[in-house]
Structures are given as structure tokens and as C-alpha cells.
Amino acid sequence: MKISEHQIEQDLIGKLGALKYTTRPDIRDRAALETNFRVKFEALNRVKLTESEFARLLGSVTTPDVFHAARMLRNINAFERDDGTPLNYTLVNIKDWCKNDFEVVSQLRINNHSSHHRYDVMLLINGVPVVQIEMKTLSVSPRRAMQQIADYKNDPGNGHGNTLLCFIQIFIVSNRTDTWYFANNNARHFSFNADERFLPVYQFADPDNKKITHLDAFAEQFLAKCTLGEMVSRYMVLVASEQKLVMMRPYQIYAVRAIVDCIHQRCGNGYIWHTTGSGKTLTSFKAATLLKDNPEIDKCLFVVDRKDLDRQTREEFNRFQDRCVEANTNTATLVSRLLSDDLADKVIVTEYPVFSAVEMHPYFLLSLLNEGSGFKNFAQAQKNGGTRTRLYLSILRTHSMLLPSREEQQNIADCLSSLDDLITAQAQKIELPKRHKKGLMQQLFPVMDEVSA
């Protein structure tokens, strides 16, 4: 039996009602949406705004910059009232997202300049539109709904840039049996063609990585009020260096939860198994930021066994959030950060070498082993026709090297270290135009990268 889009929509609204959402059939246009937002805003911030104040507030929060809107949604913001007094406010309850008002709106029409778009279902958190859901019948691919969302956003005069729709964080598309979701973003990170591939889209999954694709089951698992609040507040990452919103993949979410729960419940040691390219650094970054906010935790240390991993981890962390970790140039700096009560020093990335240098300069030894041809040739000889090199301690002891004096080692290490610093600085300068080029290429040649759970 063929089920119409209207029936799919009504079934979803009924499901959300069962999940304790408030159904708002009275909100069908921009004026009603803004009136509801005002009521929720004034109640949350315990303030009564004048007409002129609300008009100015609305003008200050609506923005075409998706990344800026996402930051406002998660932070404490400032506003000057008509009498000059300051008002520090939040758009939602950022301390406890579960305590916000969750509402569902259907067939919202935004008449704006030349656009007259109507949206299937909107989910509001404290009056702010945070999730847009587009439905299609079973015979229509969800890709059509994705194309429709992209067309609406790219339409001149659309409501996403100058109305409360700028706060949408997540788009969901479904034909009832097949459900996908993806993050909202600015144009450089948001392009789609139904016949091409698309920016990262996701299907939700359970902890055993079994996909949850049916809309009813998806709503139960993903759209439950506290779960949706967590998805927006905890499991989306705002990548500062790229001005980009990123959704964490389901298995990354479960990994972060496991780490945080293990620490909170004092369960002892544990491990997360990952493969190359699975997003280990993003997972560890998100775990670190969540642990950083826990007043019961003094320090969060990431210990790596190689200098290049130390640098790489710091660079990735700072890509997600500017200057969230600093380099430990020596032991004294590390000790100082370990003893510091400054919140900026709560997350520390450092290295713990597997081997230590006795009566040798450590950086000289590291360069000699990594770059010197003598040790490389010795290591290659141990393969014995295999693909892996196995260097046991008994074998390492048979290798001998000619070494300069300790003073000469120091001079060589200083020279090599300064060159490494110069290379790193130049690489950072090159990275900026590369990212700019990547953004331009995404706009010129949109690529769809479907990411399964």
C-alpha cells in the first residue's frame, strides 16, 4: 500500500508527541515563529523586552553565517537594552539541554522576498528551529529531499540567512524506510547535485553498528528530547579553522560515551579500537572537551609515543578549537602545566618515548635512527623476506654506530631542530591557501561523500 508524504508526516508528528514533544499547529508562518521565540526567550532569560528591544535582538541573532549562528546557540551572548543596561542571555538552556522546551511544527511557510518555501517538519528547541525534516514517499529516493534542501538554501532571498532558520543544525531526510541526516553549513561546505555525490551524510546506528533506517525507529533513538539535545550540544564539533560544523559518526559517539562513563564511574582502564581514517583524533578531542568541563577532573593527558604524533595531535586539536593545547617545549614547561590550575592547561598533549637516551642527546639519537641510512639498512636486513621488520632487544644490541662527542651531538641537534621548526612554520603557511583552494573547489565541483555508520 502506497503511503503519502502527508501520512508519513502525520505519523512522525504522532511519534514525536509520544516522545513528549509539544505539537504546535498554530505556528505556520514567520510571524508566529518569531512570536513563539520571543515568549521562550523571555521566560528562559527572565526578562521582558520592549518592542524595539525585541526587534533589535532579532536583527542581531539572525545571520547568514551558519557557523556564527551555531556558536551563538551554544554560548552566552550579550545585548544592550534600550536604557543602556547590558543583558547576558542564552538562546537555549545550555547547562541542561534536556530542560528546554521541545516543539514540533509542520508545514511552516516562510514568505521572504521572492521565496515562498514550505517546510515539512521543524523541531524547535526553546523556540529556536534546530532540525529540519523533509519527507518523500517510498518510491522517491531521499536524495531528492537532499536536493530540495540545497535548492531552498541556494534560492535568492531564502529564509535561512535572515530568519530564525539560520539556527538549523541538522537536516534529516526520509522516505520512511530509509533515513539520513547531515549537518548544516555555509555554502563552501554545503553543495549537492542529485546525480552526483554529496558532502558527508549519515545513517544512525546502534552500539553494535546495526543501522537504524526506519523513520519510527530513528525518531525513537535519535529524536528523543535528551538524545537530540546531546547530539546538538555534545556530538557536533565546530571546526574553528574551517568555520565548519561536523557531525560525529555513531561509533565515535559511543566511543566518547564509553570513555566519559568509564572515568565518571571509576571503572579503571579501557581501550577504544580504531582503524586508520576512522577519526581517532576527533574522538579523543571530543572526549577531552567533555572531560575538561568536569570540575572533578584535574587534568586530561594525551600521551603519544612519537614526536611527530605529538605535533600532529596538537595541530588537529587546535584545528578543531584554536589554541586549545600548547606545545611542551621542555620538561619544565610540562611540569608547570601539570601544576597549573588554569583551565587552558587542563588538556595536555605530550610524548613518552619508548626508548630513552643515556649519555646521548635525545634529539640527535632520534634523528639518527629515523633519518640515518646506517640504522635503516640494519633494520631492512632483519626482514628476512617478510613484509614486517621485527627488532627484538637482543637484535638491537648487536647494532653499533659511530657517534660524535656530546658537544657535537648538541650542535647537530640544535641545527636539525631549528630546520624542523622552519619546515613546520612553512607548512602552516602553505596550509592556509590549500584550505582556501579546497573551499573553492568544493563550490566549483561539488563532491558527495556518503558516510555510512
ABEGO torsion letter per residue (X at the ends): XBBBAAAAAAAAAAAAAAAGBBBBAABABAAAAAAAAAAAAAAAAGBBBBAAAAAAAAAAABBABAAAAAAAAABBBBBBBAAGBBBBBBABBAABAAABBBBBBBGBBBBBEABBBBBABBBBBGGBBABBBBBBBAABBAAAAAAAAAAAAABBGBAAAABAAAABABBBBBAGABBBBBBBBBAAABBBBAABBBBBBBBBBBAAGBBBABAAAAAAAAABAAAAAAAAAAABBBBAAAGBBBBBBAAAAAAAAAAAAAAAAGAEBBBBBBBBGAGAAAAAAAAAAAAAABAABABBBBBBABAAAAAAAAAAAAAABBGABBBBABAAAAAAAAABABAAAABBBBBBBABBBBGBBAAAAAAAAAABAAAAAAAAAAAGGBABBBBBAAAAAABBBBBBBAAAAAAAAAAAAAAAAAAAAAAAAAAAAAAAAAAAAAAABBBBBBBBX
